Amino acid sequence: MKTCCLLLLHLCVCQLLCVPLQPQLTHTHTEHTLRALSLAKKILNDIPAVQELCAPNTGLSSSTEEFLSSEFQIPTLPLLKSEDLTLEERVQRMLIGLELHHRVLLKLLEPCRPENLLNDLAELRTLLLLQVPSAGPQVLPHTHTLSAPLSQFKLQVRVRATLRQLRSFMQDVFRSLRCISVSQC
């Protein structure tokens, strides 16, 4: 898994969290809204590339992926599509959704911590040592289990589900920000 991809996506969500949106419509508000709109568009454009790099197609049907993602307990997001929402409620729901994605992305980064990478390097070293020919008959120690590929697969499914949910939410954020920018909401 490309750690840099998740970090990039994490930084984008953090940047969106930092964009202050004030309830009153001022010049500064419009400027911040347009910046947030631009950033939301950039994130939407980057999600397919991040998904391809970090979690290539798992070969599962979308319904199977959805079932597995429900098993991973990926939280549901607040709805932004309601036309009855005030500007303040809309911004509050965007903030809640972005904070939620921030926490989920941090959770996805946990397997990429240095201590986990050190374990992976130790396993890689063991596997490389097995490749070195020796003089006599070799007894191969049983070091490789199915758990590593399975956990990698689960992580890929979780990343795909999270990115699919993030894309859907960011589309809603983009629509809401566009609506706010033209003051129709």
Secondary structure, DSSP 8 states (H G I E B T S, - for coil): --HHHHHHHHHHHHHHHHS---SS--HHHHHHHHHHHHHHHHHHHHHHHHHHHHS---S--HHHHHHHHHHTT---------TT--HHHHHHHHHHHHHHHHHHHHHHHGGGSHHHHHHHHHHHHHHHHHHS--SS---------SHHHHHHHHHHHHHHHHHHHHHHHHHHHHHHHHHHHTT--
